[in-house]
Amino acid sequence: MSTFQDLGLNNDLLQAITDLGFIKPSEVQQKAIPILLESETDLVALAQTGTGKTAAFGFPMLEKIDIDSRTTQGLILSPTRELCLQIANEMKAYGKYCKGLNVVAVYGGSSITDQARDIKRGAQIIVATPGRMKDMISRRMVDISKIQYAVLDEADEMLNMGFKEDITDILSHTPEDKNTWLFSATMPREVATIAKKFMHNPQEITVGNKNESTTNVSHEYYLVNARDRYQALKRLSDANPDIFSVIFCRTKRDTQKVAEQLIEDGYSAGALHGDLSQNQRDLVMKSFRNQQIQMLVATDVAARGIDVDDITHVINYQLPDEAETYTHRSGRTGRAGKTGISMVIVSKSEVRKIKSIERIIKRDFVKKEIPDGASICEVQLMSLANKIHNTEINHEIDKHLSSINELFADTDKDELIKKFFSVEFTRFFNYYNKSKNLNIAEGSYDRDGGREGGRDFGGKSSDSTRYFINVGSKDGFDWMKLKDFLKEQLELGRDDVFKVEVKESFSFFNTENDAKEKVLAFFTDFKHEGRFVNVEVSENRGGGGRRNDRRGGGGKRSGGRRDDKKGGFGNRSDRRRSEGSSSKPRRSDSGGDSGGGNFSRPRRSRR
Ligand code: AMP
């Protein structure tokens, strides 16, 4: 096994490596460092984040540049501001004994003149996001005409984010004879094209196989009805009291919605997506890094560059379209030599996607069952027991001990323990008591027809309202078109219209009860293609769609007969009583902390 000394690094770097506590070089470091130190070559390295690739290009760059010169010699391009800052900080830490080293990070959302001033002081290495770099070049704030080393870090992500033209433009301002080192987690065709265009006979190294997921991560999938997705997410969290996770959704809207719902249900969660300001995103990331947030719900774009080492679980609330995106998601866990779990919640229609991801990442998924209520209660109870066992005694309590002893004078140890644990346990027990089995068999009938239109968020169909609408297939609608039409007209989200069932001259659909007023108000005197569209609450609330309505056709609406008899809302406090409700078991409703949370959850999000 080689050591950092064997790799041929100088004493300044070796000293920094000792300070950082790195004991042995990681695989990508073992492969890349000797090549880059020994030869002036281009390099294509396939390596995930978390494999130690920053040091793999950072050490050789620091070793090779002339620190006595103030000329910019190294340029590192990275996809996000987060990553850019992180690389700059790592480079500074690696080079802390390299006297005179100046590494400057250049990224959007921060003063360009300050960054230009820092560069003018003599930055040997610039770490930049492509957009800001291009901007600085066009404003002549930076001179990269003499760089000797260019690194394209997370090249696949940069191309995904549409930086191809910016990168091309930036590289056109650099010398022909520089060395280019390209690092990418995956090797889609676009990255191969870039490598071909800008690099000369690059040496290639691969850590793991191309597009393959890291071996530190195990992959699991959970098969549920689409409408139970959110309940499944909560159970997975409750069954893992020490979870520290990123939950991936496909859209900004779902991301926000899942995060809000989790917070409302007492979890320490936060949302990260592109509709938040940079400041809001920074705050969320800060809380996540400090582990004040246990569940970070994120879109793929916003999560790029999340570089937190201790993430225990990645949860795919919805699967991405591309297997490569899955690789990136799962690469957020299992970092820096640790193990991690990537979980996927799938409905029946998505199972085939699992198979194709398996083929691409060359890893098998294990089909797992969403834990039942009893086992979650047990896990939570034992987690609490362990926590209490390991708790250091706060002797401030001593002075109150005699009063407490007096109160429990007649209580024996067993009873006391039972009472003590019941404070927390009852909450979970009541919540999960009589909870249903969320798992479905692979061949079973998915009540949502396996479609995404199923209820995703919190609860049973009794929380939803079924409507009749007097348009159908003879008006050119199929279930998808009608769903899109309703979503667009009502300005509702992707999952807000569900159980759409189209008949010849009429159809049915569901929304959550909360949307009922809006739906009915909207379709009062609403005309589509010159014809009145009539929407009423259907007496048949289920998915069957049988309605005792014989009109079926067009005609002016009758004035809105609304049969609400079965469409009543569950009363809120009732909704808390069982898992059918959206809420998580709560702490006592009095008292400041109305959040639930796992027994062992260390800190809570701000409400
Ligand atoms: P990276 O893939 O560069 O984002 O690195 C992931 C994490 O691993 C960072 O926190 C590095 O500081 C850390 N790291 C890099 N190389 C080593 C090493 N040889 N031993 C232990 N940790 C490392």
Boltz pocket constraint, residues with backbone or C-beta under 6 A from the ligand:
constraints:
  - pocket:
      binder: B
      contacts: [[A, 21], [A, 22], [A, 23], [A, 24], [A, 25], [A, 26], [A, 29], [A, 48], [A, 49], [A, 50], [A, 51], [A, 52], [A, 53], [A, 54], [A, 55], [A, 307], [A, 309], [A, 335], [A, 336]]
      max_distance: 6.0
